[in-house]
Amino acid sequence: MDLFPAIDLRGGRVVRLSQGESGRETSYGNDPIAQAEQFAAAGARWIHVVDLDRAFGTGENQAAVSAIARRLAGTVRVQTGGGIRSLEALRQVLDLGVTRAVLGTAAVTDPGLVPEAVALAGPARIAIGLDARAGQLAIRGWVDTSPVTVAEVCRRVVVQGAETVIYTDVARDGMLGGPDLDGALALKALGAFVIASGGVASLEDLRAIRDAGLTGAIVGRALYEGRFTLEEAIAAVGR
């Protein structure tokens, strides 16, 4: 199981949102590169970087994403998402030096993009972000909701060649209430490698994700607020 400490970028700052709402923001610093280096020094093998400005359509933080990827090249792999809604946008993000790019809204609204993305980059460099709100898919920076279900899209993208999905229960994100293991396991049963995101609050949550056989866990607020250290998290799951 892989751990993904998270860096969410907004206006060049490291922030966390509660339940994905843009007005419920907590700032954790103005130097995302230094934060990434701290995670690397603590033993991170992956870092999950989200460009919230691109997701909301209010700007971009691509220079910071590229700086993190290139500064940590050969040491830490970077997985990044936020506003990647076309093949050209995917190419641009992959050219920043990241290891894996996350398709979210576009995987729902433009089904033909997924096989094109897999053909362009290979399945190892693509992940599909599936963000659930009451069983339906939250899209466009979690502002809108799609009528299709998470399971329907997961089933389709697996058939189209995608291997990895990142599953987030929006209601739990940033709330420290524990992850939605049942939802994640339902997607694993469809043949996906599932990274759980949203709600991790304790080392016990991480062990539960590991014991469920999930591929990974994204951790944000719990690290920033000192619920546990990254070193403790790595020791807890053995990676």
C-alpha positions, 0 to 999 in steps of 0.5 A: 500500500502506498501513502500519498501525503497531499498538497492542495494548491490555491493561489500558490499556497498550501491549503485544505478545503472542508468537503471540497467547498471553496469558502471553507479553506484552511491555509497551511503555508505559502511554500509548497516546495518546502512542504514537498521537501519535508514530506520527502525527508520524512520518507514519502515515496509519492506526493499527491498534488492538487491544483485547486485553481485549475479545478475551479477554473480560477487560475493555475499553479502549474509552475509550483507543480513542476517545481515540486516534480523536478526538485524531487525527481528520482526520489519521490513520485508526484501524482497530480490532478485538478482541471485536466479536461482534455488530451492537450491539458494531459500532455501539458501536465505530464510534461511538467515531470509528474509521474501520474496525472489524475482525470476527474470531470473529463472522465465523466463528461467525455468518455472518449478521453479515457482510452485516448489518455491511456493510449497516450501515456499508458495506464501506469501514468493515468488515474481516474478521480471518482468523487462521490456525493451521496452516491453520485459523481461530483464534478467541476471542482465538486461544484456540480453533480453528474446523474451517473453513479460512481460505480457506472463510471468505474466499470466503464473506465476499467474496460477502457484500460484505466487501472487506478482510481482515486475514490473520495467521499466528498462529505468526508473530505477534510472532516477527519471522520474516517474513510468510506471503506465500503465505497472504496471496496465496491470499486475494487470489486469492479477490477480497479486499483483503488486509492482511498481519499477523504476522512483519514484521521488516525493510524487505525484508519490507515491500517484499515485501508491497508487491511482492506487490500486497497492500493493506497491512501491520500492523507492531508488534514490529519498530517497538517494538524498533527494527528500523526506524523508521516513517519508514523504513518509509514511505519503503521502501514509498512511502506 
